[in-house]
Amino acid sequence: MSRLSRRDVVTATGAAAAAALGSAPREAAAQQPRATQPTTYLFFNADEVAFVEAAIARLIPADEQWPGALETGVANFIDKELNGAWGAGERLYRSGPWQPGTPSQGYQLPFTPAELFRTALAAVTKDLAQAGTPFAKMTAEQQDAYLSRLEAGTKDLGGVPSDIFFAHLWDATVEGFFSDPVYGGNRDMAAWKMIGFPGAYASYYDLVDQHGLRLDRAPTSLAEDSHGHVHVAPGIPARQR
C-alpha cells in the first residue's frame, strides 16, 4: 500500500464529483452518526465478515473528524452487492475462452464477482490460519503489510490472482463509501458531508449558469423523505429489524 494517506485518495476521488457542482463548504467537525444497529449479512460468512470488516477499516480508516468505511456500513454495501445481480455476474460475458488478457482488455477470469470473493476469501482464511494469526487480530502495521502483498499480486488465492481480488475489494470499498445511502453504505451521508457533495437534489436549474458558487446545502439521498429519513431499497435489508 502506498504511504500516501488513503483518506487523501478517497477524498480526491469524491471531490472530483463535487467540484462540478461548485465550491462547497466543509463542515468543521463531522456530525455524530446515529447508533449503528447490527448488520444482517446475507452473503458473507463469519470468517469472511471478520476479514472484510478489518480490511476496509484499513483501506478507508476513520480519523479524529470523520468515520471510515467500517463505520459507514461499507461491508454491508459489499455484502448486498455480492448477494444480488452484480454478484451473480448477470451482465458479464460468461462463455470464455478464459485466457490471460492485456491490461486494456480488462477482467478476463471465469469467476462472477460472488465467486471471485468467495474463492479468494476462502484462500485468505486458509492462508492466515496457517500463519497462526487472523487478520482481524493483527496490528495495523501487519494488516497493511498483508494487504500490500495482496495488492502486489504475490499470492494465488485459489485461482484468483491476489492483485485482482485486491482491486475488486478496493473498488467496492470506494463505491460503498461514496454511494447513495439507499444502497446500504455511506451511512448518514458521512462521505458526502466530508467532501461537500450535496447528493441527489432533483434539479440544479437555478444554479446551472452560476460558477464558483458556495453551495451551502445539506446532502440528500435518492430515497430521503421530508423528515430526513433514508429508506433503504426494499431489496437491500441493510439492518436487522
N, C-alpha and C positions, 0 to 999 in steps of 0.2 A: 504494500500500500504506500502511496506517496506520502511524504512528510507534510505536504500541503493539507491544511485542515479540510476534512470532509464537509464541515459546515460551510466553508468558503465555496466548495464545489457546488453543493446543492443550492446555496443562496444565489450563486451566479446563474445556475440553471433556471431557477424560478424567476429571477429578476429580469431575465430576457423577455418573459411574457409580460411582466408588469410594466416594463419600460414603454411598451407600445400604448399603454393607457395613460401615460403622463407621470409626473413626479408625485409619488405617493409618500405620505409621511410614515416614518417608522414609529412604533409605539415605544415609549421609554422603558416599559417593562412588559413582559408577557402577562396576559390575563391568566389567572389560575384556572386550569381545566377543571371541569366537573369531576366528581369522584368516579373513577373508572370501574365499571361493572365487569365481572369475569367474562372472558370471550368464549363463545361456543365454537370450537374448531370443528369444521366439517371434513377437512382433507387431512391435515397433519395429525400424526400420532404423537404420543407423549415425547418420544426421543426427538422427533423432528421439531416439535414446538420448542423444546429446550435449546436446540441449536439455532433455529431461525430467530427466536427472540433475542438470544445473546448476540448473534451475528449482526442483526440490523441495529442493535444498540451500539455496536462499534462503527457501523457504516455511517449512520447519522446519529451521533451521540447527543444527549441533552447537554445543555450548559447552564450557566447561572441565570440565564434570561429566558431561554426557550426550551420546550420539550423536544425530545428527539423522536426517532422512528418508533421506538418501542412504546413511548408514552402516547403517541398519536394514533395508535392502532394499526400500524403498517403490517404487522404479522397477520392481523385479521383480514386486511385487504388482500394480501397474497393468498391466504388460505381460501378465501371465497373465489378469487380468480381461478385458482387451480381446480376447485371443485365444480367450476362452471364450463361454459362453452370454450373459453380460451384455453383452459387446462386440457380439455379434450381434443384440442387441435382442430376444431370444426372448420377452420378456414385455411388449414395447412394442406399443401400438396403431399400426398401420402403414398405415392406409387413408385418411388425410387427412380433411378438407381442411387444407392447410398454410397457415394464415394467422396473422398476429401475434396473440398472446393477451394477456390481462391477467396481472399477476403471480400472481393467485390460481389461474390455470389451469395453471401450471407449464410444463413443457417442451413446446414446440409445433413443433419443427423436424422435417424428414423424415429426418434422419440417425440411424442407430444410433450407440451410443457409439463403436464402432470407426470408423465412417465419419466421425463428428464429429472425433475425434482425428486421423485420417489427413488429412482435408481441412484442418483448422486448422494442423496441424504442417507440412504442405507449404507453406502460405501464409506461416507464420512463417519457415521456412527460406529461402524466396524473398525475403521482406522483409529479413531480416538479411544475405543475400548482397548485395542491392542497397546496403545500408548499409555493407557492407565489413568488418563485424566479427561473427564468430559469437558467439552468446550465451555459450557456454562460455568465450570469450576476453575477455569484458567484465569490468570491475571489478565488485565487489559493488554499488556505487552505481549503475552503469549497468544492471546486471541488475534491480535493484529499480525503477528508473525505467521500464524496458521492461515489466516485469510490471504496474506501475501503469497504464500506458497500455492494456494488455490488459484489466485489471480495470475500467477506466473505460468500456470499450466503444467506444474511438475507432477501432478497426480492423475492417475486413471481411475475414475470413480465408476467402476462397473460398466465401462464402455463410454462414459461421458467424460470428455476432457475437462479437467478441473477449471480451466480458464473459461470454457463455455458455461459451465454451471455458475461460476462466479459472476459472469456478465449478466446472466439471467437474474440472479439474485440481486445484483446491484440495480439493474434496470427496474425490476419490480419494486424495490425499496424506494427508489426515487419517485416512481409513478404513484405508489401508495401514499407517500409523504405529501405530494402536491395535488393529488386527485381531489375531486369534489367529495365532501364527506358522505354523500349519498352511497358511495361505493365501499364504505367501511373504514377508510383511512382518514388521514388529515383531521383527526378528532378536534372539535372546537375550532376548526379552520385555522389552527395554530400556524401552519406553514404559510398560509396566505397572509396572515397578520404579520409574520416575520418579514416577508418581502414586500408588503404593501400592495398585494394584489386584491382587487375588490370582488373578484368572483363572478358569479353568474347573474349580473343585472340584465334585465330583459332588453334594455336599449341604452345606447350612448349617443342617441341622435342629437341631443342638445350640446354634446361635447366634441363631436367629431371634427369640427373645424377650429378647435382651440388647442394650442400646443404649449407645452411647458407648464400645464396647469397643475396645481397642487390638488390632487384628487383625495378628498377627505371623506371617504365613505367606508363604513364598516363592511367587511366581506359578507357575501350572501351565497348560499348554496342553491343548487338546482332544485332542491326539494325542501326549502325552508318556508315555513308558514309565517303568517303575520305576527305570530308570537315569538319568532326567532328559533323555533324548534326544527331541527333537521330530521326528516322522515326517511330513514334508510330504506333503500329499494326493497320491496317485499321479498324478492328472490335472494336477498343477501341478509340472512338472520345474523346480524353483527354481534348481538349480545344476548345473554341469557335473559329470559323473561321471568 
